[in-house]
Amino acid sequence: MALRRLQKIAVTPLNITGGLTSNIQREMSTLPRVYVTRQIPPEGLKILRKSGQVQFELWDSDDIPVPRKELLQKVKGVDGLLCTLTEKIDAELLDAAGPNLKVLSTMSVGFDHLSLDELKKRGGWGTWRTLWLCGYELANSTVGILGLGRIGVAIAERLAPFKVRKFIYTDVAPRPELASAINAEYVSFDELAKQSDFLAVCCALTPETKEICNKNLFSKMKKTSIFINTSRGGVVNQEDLYEALSTGQIAGAGLDVTVPEPLPTNHPLFTLKNCVILPHIASASYTTRDAMSSLAANNLLLGLRGQPMIKELKL
Ligand SMILES: O=C(O)C(=O)CO
């Protein structure tokens, strides 16, 4: 299989001796996987370890280079490869590594052991493929809304032209006045999970909704369904979401909100190909932010004058 997403190649003019004495080193986590092809001097290993950014495995010998057969096995699916000048990085090796490989770093100033043509070939988008970056269609789908308020209705109005077959929603009680505007059917929480092809969370974060989206919800969803959260990160149990996405329990997630915000770039959710994360920007248009600031200012002035506010949170 061809490598499609090679992003960086680094050459390193290091000349340090020394090393670790243990056999294969393995740090298990959900972080990007790196293979280190040689017992490199401890400073480099310390940097990798301390970074908290990667899990790595090491061929722990300074005397003999990793046998080619072993190397071809070990590089399968890695995100990064740290090699030395004794490893030939050619088409066979890059194919064995596969499409996850993003960075190749060599502990050498010379780069004659790297097949530059093969590396270049794998640096761009690659060729168009029939199922490349395919997703699921809104047409004929069932869209579920968890918490139907003005935002849920506005989302449904925007999705309807894509020929959604059916809108369903759940809330503490049916909300017929809002639901009628989008022809949405009230269902139970379980039915919402079971039927939704796209499930959009639009509820407020309250003690009742905290982590309401957890393994109980995800385990009832279809394997082809997409989970969307634009409300608050706290309504989701992120460990359960990670589990559901990484095991294929659900097909994908789009998150505008997370805990914390912004989500640290080494968070396990960022390692998933089926999770798109934004830094809370769903309302980030000049018009919307102007409207939000005007509303807040007008509410304040009305309140100070003792008049009814345009939007008042009933306590
Ligand atoms: O207004 C809010 O509460 C927001 O989350 C803005 O995106």
The ligand as a Gaussian input file, in Angstrom:
#p B3LYP/6-31G(d) Opt

LIG

0 1
 O      -23.039000      31.389000      23.358000
 C      -22.558000      30.311000      23.728000
 O      -22.903000      29.768000      24.786000
 C      -21.566000      29.674000      22.910000
 O      -21.192000      28.552000      23.152000
 C      -21.000000      30.437000      21.761000
 O      -20.539000      29.586000      20.780000

